[in-house]
Amino acid sequence: MTVFAMASDGVRIALHELGDPDGAPVLMIHGFSSNTQRNWIDAHWSESLAEAGLRGIGMDLRGHGDSDHPARGYEVDHFVDDVDAVLEQLALPDPPGAIGYSMGARLLWRHAGTRPAAFRALVLGGLPAGDPFQRFDVALAHRALEGEAEAGPMEAFIVELAGTFPEHDPATLITLAGEVSKTLFDPEDSPPDLPTLLMTGEKDRRASDTETLLPLLPDGRFEPIHGRNHVNAPTSGHFRRTASAFLKEQLA
């Protein structure tokens, strides 16, 4: 059953349950152009969470999945506020854990760094030390989507990702990437001060520098995801089991 949290600007944020319904809660945030179904449920995270006694709460980012897809309103502050709205909707007695992948990992880094009491522990997968949307030309990407221009490498990558799943509108996701890129990710700006596990695929060219973030974390650790790249890392059993075990320990 899908329930919705209402963001401050009226956008509905879809929430999906997975794992053990009676377990310790864990908020789960997918990556750009994905959604809870694709990133977590189809990748069998429910089974690993249930085995660890964890209740997963998958949040579809605005513009993704079953959440609303507004024409505008994709600045970083909106995404951070959406997490606030979800936590308010859940009304949990204690702060939960959280798992984020790629764009979801950047969002959790930003949120936890400015709201240190919101979560008890983080697992951040596929997190680059820089911003993958840097130097993204949103106008060029829109023209490339319409076949009116030749995209540069970054624009071609975003256009390809935006069209990955048929349930999403590529033009909306390109607009989203353009608005997010106005506030580039700076990991040195308020890093999270709570137990944090970083995991990245050994073959991930988009986040090959994740381990360099460790000195910014007072309580951080890093573990590679064997044999995986940025796209297929969420399907890794090693990723699922390691993340679930870490959060089980931290939330006990």
VEXVEX-540842 format. One record per residue (C-alpha): residue in three letters; z, x, y. Coordinates in pm, whole numbers, plus 50000, padded with zeros to 5 digits. Layout:
BEGIN
<code ala, zz Z, xx X, yy Y>
...
This chain:
BEGIN
<code met, zz 50000, xx 50000, yy 50000>
<code thr, zz 49903, xx 50133, yy 50343>
<code val, zz 50141, xx 50088, yy 50634>
<code phe, zz 50082, xx 50185, yy 50997>
<code ala, zz 50276, xx 50356, yy 51271>
<code met, zz 50179, xx 50270, yy 51629>
<code ala, zz 50107, xx 50567, yy 51855>
<code ser, zz 50210, xx 50564, yy 52220>
<code asp, zz 49852, xx 50483, yy 52328>
<code gly, zz 49814, xx 50198, yy 52078>
<code val, zz 49625, xx 50391, yy 51807>
<code arg, zz 49732, xx 50293, yy 51454>
<code ile, zz 49825, xx 50582, yy 51225>
<code ala, zz 49791, xx 50505, yy 50853>
<code leu, zz 50060, xx 50616, yy 50608>
<code his, zz 50021, xx 50645, yy 50230>
<code glu, zz 50290, xx 50694, yy 49966>
<code leu, zz 50263, xx 50939, yy 49676>
<code gly, zz 50499, xx 51122, yy 49444>
<code asp, zz 50848, xx 50992, yy 49360>
<code pro, zz 50926, xx 50684, yy 49575>
<code asp, zz 51298, xx 50762, yy 49545>
<code gly, zz 51266, xx 51134, yy 49611>
<code ala, zz 51340, xx 51351, yy 49913>
<code pro, zz 51077, xx 51267, yy 50178>
<code val, zz 50796, xx 51503, yy 50274>
<code leu, zz 50544, xx 51427, yy 50549>
<code met, zz 50193, xx 51545, yy 50453>
<code ile, zz 49917, xx 51612, yy 50706>
<code his, zz 49561, xx 51690, yy 50595>
<code gly, zz 49295, xx 51906, yy 50757>
<code phe, zz 49004, xx 51834, yy 50990>
<code ser, zz 48743, xx 51594, yy 50847>
<code ser, zz 48963, xx 51514, yy 50544>
<code asn, zz 49228, xx 51242, yy 50491>
<code thr, zz 49526, xx 51169, yy 50270>
<code gln, zz 49311, xx 51037, yy 49985>
<code arg, zz 49080, xx 51338, yy 49977>
<code asn, zz 49325, xx 51616, yy 50065>
<code trp, zz 49631, xx 51511, yy 49864>
<code ile, zz 49584, xx 51212, yy 49632>
<code asp, zz 49250, xx 51314, yy 49478>
<code ala, zz 49385, xx 51670, yy 49443>
<code his, zz 49672, xx 51542, yy 49223>
<code trp, zz 49957, xx 51625, yy 49458>
<code ser, zz 50133, xx 51304, yy 49357>
<code glu, zz 50206, xx 51441, yy 49011>
<code ser, zz 50348, xx 51771, yy 49137>
<code leu, zz 50560, xx 51601, yy 49400>
<code ala, zz 50699, xx 51352, yy 49146>
<code glu, zz 50790, xx 51632, yy 48904>
<code ala, zz 50988, xx 51799, yy 49186>
<code gly, zz 51158, xx 51474, yy 49285>
<code leu, zz 50976, xx 51451, yy 49618>
<code arg, zz 50841, xx 51147, yy 49801>
<code gly, zz 50514, xx 51231, yy 49975>
<code ile, zz 50417, xx 51037, yy 50288>
<code gly, zz 50056, xx 51111, yy 50369>
<code met, zz 49958, xx 51063, yy 50733>
<code asp, zz 49592, xx 51006, yy 50820>
<code leu, zz 49522, xx 51181, yy 51149>
<code arg, zz 49369, xx 50967, yy 51424>
<code gly, zz 48992, xx 50965, yy 51376>
<code his, zz 49037, xx 51011, yy 51001>
<code gly, zz 49087, xx 50797, yy 50692>
<code asp, zz 49247, xx 50457, yy 50747>
<code ser, zz 49384, xx 50542, yy 51091>
<code asp, zz 49207, xx 50412, yy 51400>
<code his, zz 48900, xx 50602, yy 51520>
<code pro, zz 48901, xx 50570, yy 51900>
<code ala, zz 48605, xx 50695, yy 52103>
<code arg, zz 48837, xx 50928, yy 52299>
<code gly, zz 49200, xx 51036, yy 52299>
<code tyr, zz 49199, xx 51345, yy 52075>
<code glu, zz 49383, xx 51594, yy 52292>
<code val, zz 49647, xx 51801, yy 52110>
<code asp, zz 49933, xx 51617, yy 52282>
<code his, zz 49815, xx 51290, yy 52124>
<code phe, zz 49837, xx 51439, yy 51775>
<code val, zz 50186, xx 51577, yy 51841>
<code asp, zz 50295, xx 51237, yy 51974>
<code asp, zz 50147, xx 51072, yy 51663>
<code val, zz 50388, xx 51271, yy 51445>
<code asp, zz 50672, xx 51145, yy 51664>
<code ala, zz 50550, xx 50787, yy 51614>
<code val, zz 50534, xx 50834, yy 51237>
<code leu, zz 50886, xx 50976, yy 51218>
<code glu, zz 51012, xx 50688, yy 51430>
<code gln, zz 50837, xx 50440, yy 51202>
<code leu, zz 50988, xx 50600, yy 50891>
<code ala, zz 51340, xx 50597, yy 51041>
<code leu, zz 51465, xx 50842, yy 50778>
<code pro, zz 51840, xx 50913, yy 50763>
<code asp, zz 51779, xx 51291, yy 50754>
<code pro, zz 51491, xx 51511, yy 50869>
<code pro, zz 51220, xx 51539, yy 50599>
<code gly, zz 51020, xx 51834, yy 50479>
<code ala, zz 50653, xx 51865, yy 50570>
<code ile, zz 50329, xx 52001, yy 50428>
<code gly, zz 50022, xx 52061, yy 50642>
<code tyr, zz 49682, xx 52202, yy 50564>
<code ser, zz 49448, xx 52372, yy 50814>
<code met, zz 49442, xx 52146, yy 51122>
<code gly, zz 49749, xx 51970, yy 50982>
<code ala, zz 49924, xx 52307, yy 50949>
<code arg, zz 49850, xx 52391, yy 51314>
<code leu, zz 49982, xx 52050, yy 51416>
<code leu, zz 50308, xx 52099, yy 51225>
<code trp, zz 50352, xx 52450, yy 51368>
<code arg, zz 50319, xx 52308, yy 51719>
<code his, zz 50538, xx 52004, yy 51650>
<code ala, zz 50820, xx 52188, yy 51473>
<code gly, zz 50819, xx 52462, yy 51736>
<code thr, zz 50892, xx 52215, yy 52015>
<code arg, zz 51104, xx 51969, yy 51814>
<code pro, zz 51324, xx 52195, yy 51597>
<code ala, zz 51534, xx 51908, yy 51460>
<code ala, zz 51238, xx 51703, yy 51332>
<code phe, zz 51195, xx 51878, yy 50994>
<code arg, zz 51407, xx 52077, yy 50751>
<code ala, zz 51133, xx 52294, yy 50600>
<code leu, zz 50757, xx 52347, yy 50624>
<code val, zz 50474, xx 52441, yy 50391>
<code leu, zz 50165, xx 52541, yy 50592>
<code gly, zz 49841, xx 52600, yy 50403>
<code gly, zz 49515, xx 52750, yy 50526>
<code leu, zz 49666, xx 52839, yy 50866>
<code pro, zz 49468, xx 53094, yy 51070>
<code ala, zz 49644, xx 53315, yy 51324>
<code gly, zz 49384, xx 53215, yy 51583>
<code asp, zz 49209, xx 52890, yy 51670>
<code pro, zz 48902, xx 52799, yy 51461>
<code phe, zz 48775, xx 52573, yy 51742>
<code gln, zz 48761, xx 52858, yy 51992>
<code arg, zz 48423, xx 52886, yy 52167>
<code phe, zz 48318, xx 52549, yy 52028>
<code asp, zz 48043, xx 52385, yy 52236>
<code val, zz 48091, xx 52012, yy 52181>
<code ala, zz 47775, xx 51912, yy 52372>
<code leu, zz 47563, xx 52149, yy 52163>
<code ala, zz 47722, xx 52016, yy 51844>
<code his, zz 47637, xx 51658, yy 51940>
<code arg, zz 47276, xx 51757, yy 52011>
<code ala, zz 47258, xx 51944, yy 51681>
<code leu, zz 47391, xx 51637, yy 51498>
<code glu, zz 47101, xx 51436, yy 51645>
<code gly, zz 46850, xx 51705, yy 51553>
<code glu, zz 46783, xx 51786, yy 51918>
<code ala, zz 46909, xx 52146, yy 51922>
<code glu, zz 46982, xx 52440, yy 51696>
<code ala, zz 47356, xx 52480, yy 51646>
<code gly, zz 47541, xx 52808, yy 51674>
<code pro, zz 47760, xx 52923, yy 51384>
<code met, zz 48074, xx 52742, yy 51501>
<code glu, zz 47888, xx 52424, yy 51592>
<code ala, zz 47701, xx 52426, yy 51260>
<code phe, zz 48030, xx 52464, yy 51073>
<code ile, zz 48190, xx 52170, yy 51256>
<code val, zz 47880, xx 51950, yy 51217>
<code glu, zz 47873, xx 52024, yy 50844>
<code leu, zz 48244, xx 51944, yy 50803>
<code ala, zz 48216, xx 51629, yy 51012>
<code gly, zz 47958, xx 51488, yy 50773>
<code thr, zz 48140, xx 51575, yy 50452>
<code phe, zz 48282, xx 51232, yy 50370>
<code pro, zz 48100, xx 50901, yy 50423>
<code glu, zz 48412, xx 50717, yy 50542>
<code his, zz 48413, xx 50924, yy 50862>
<code asp, zz 48187, xx 50909, yy 51167>
<code pro, zz 48049, xx 51260, yy 51234>
<code ala, zz 48004, xx 51198, yy 51607>
<code thr, zz 48369, xx 51094, yy 51642>
<code leu, zz 48489, xx 51404, yy 51458>
<code ile, zz 48274, xx 51630, yy 51678>
<code thr, zz 48427, xx 51466, yy 51985>
<code leu, zz 48771, xx 51517, yy 51828>
<code ala, zz 48706, xx 51888, yy 51773>
<code gly, zz 48587, xx 51923, yy 52131>
<code glu, zz 48899, xx 51761, yy 52277>
<code val, zz 49132, xx 51958, yy 52048>
<code ser, zz 48958, xx 52282, yy 52152>
<code lys, zz 49071, xx 52229, yy 52512>
<code thr, zz 49421, xx 52343, yy 52402>
<code leu, zz 49373, xx 52646, yy 52181>
<code phe, zz 49630, xx 52724, yy 51914>
<code asp, zz 49866, xx 53001, yy 52022>
<code pro, zz 50112, xx 53075, yy 51740>
<code glu, zz 50331, xx 53283, yy 51971>
<code asp, zz 50406, xx 52974, yy 52178>
<code ser, zz 50723, xx 52823, yy 52025>
<code pro, zz 50689, xx 52917, yy 51656>
<code pro, zz 50897, xx 52704, yy 51419>
<code asp, zz 51254, xx 52817, yy 51361>
<code leu, zz 51308, xx 52674, yy 51013>
<code pro, zz 51228, xx 52776, yy 50654>
<code thr, zz 50849, xx 52804, yy 50635>
<code leu, zz 50621, xx 52888, yy 50344>
<code leu, zz 50269, xx 53002, yy 50436>
<code met, zz 49998, xx 52980, yy 50169>
<code thr, zz 49628, xx 53064, yy 50198>
<code gly, zz 49345, xx 53103, yy 49950>
<code glu, zz 49263, xx 53460, yy 49852>
<code lys, zz 48898, xx 53390, yy 49934>
<code asp, zz 48965, xx 53196, yy 50255>
<code arg, zz 48748, xx 53354, yy 50526>
<code arg, zz 48867, xx 53094, yy 50781>
<code ala, zz 49233, xx 53190, yy 50752>
<code ser, zz 49231, xx 53542, yy 50613>
<code asp, zz 49494, xx 53652, yy 50867>
<code thr, zz 49769, xx 53400, yy 50783>
<code glu, zz 50012, xx 53669, yy 50669>
<code thr, zz 50011, xx 53825, yy 51017>
<code leu, zz 50209, xx 53521, yy 51137>
<code leu, zz 50518, xx 53620, yy 50937>
<code pro, zz 50679, xx 53833, yy 51213>
<code leu, zz 50687, xx 53523, yy 51435>
<code leu, zz 50893, xx 53327, yy 51183>
<code pro, zz 51271, xx 53380, yy 51160>
<code asp, zz 51266, xx 53241, yy 50805>
<code gly, zz 50912, xx 53274, yy 50673>
<code arg, zz 50741, xx 53383, yy 50355>
<code phe, zz 50380, xx 53411, yy 50242>
<code glu, zz 50209, xx 53356, yy 49909>
<code pro, zz 49835, xx 53365, yy 49835>
<code ile, zz 49657, xx 53083, yy 49654>
<code his, zz 49478, xx 53263, yy 49374>
<code gly, zz 49100, xx 53239, yy 49356>
<code arg, zz 49062, xx 52970, yy 49623>
<code asn, zz 48879, xx 52940, yy 49954>
<code his, zz 48949, xx 52721, yy 50257>
<code val, zz 48779, xx 52414, yy 50113>
<code asn, zz 48912, xx 52409, yy 49757>
<code ala, zz 49264, xx 52548, yy 49809>
<code pro, zz 49428, xx 52201, yy 49819>
<code thr, zz 49313, xx 52139, yy 49461>
<code ser, zz 49500, xx 52444, yy 49332>
<code gly, zz 49776, xx 52373, yy 49083>
<code his, zz 49948, xx 52692, yy 49196>
<code phe, zz 49951, xx 52563, yy 49554>
<code arg, zz 50088, xx 52224, yy 49449>
<code arg, zz 50360, xx 52361, yy 49225>
<code thr, zz 50472, xx 52639, yy 49459>
<code ala, zz 50485, xx 52411, yy 49764>
<code ser, zz 50673, xx 52142, yy 49572>
<code ala, zz 50925, xx 52389, yy 49430>
<code phe, zz 50987, xx 52540, yy 49773>
<code leu, zz 51052, xx 52202, yy 49932>
<code lys, zz 51267, xx 52087, yy 49642>
<code glu, zz 51488, xx 52390, yy 49698>
<code gln, zz 51504, xx 52346, yy 50075>
<code leu, zz 51569, xx 51971, yy 50070>
<code ala, zz 51834, xx 51976, yy 49796>
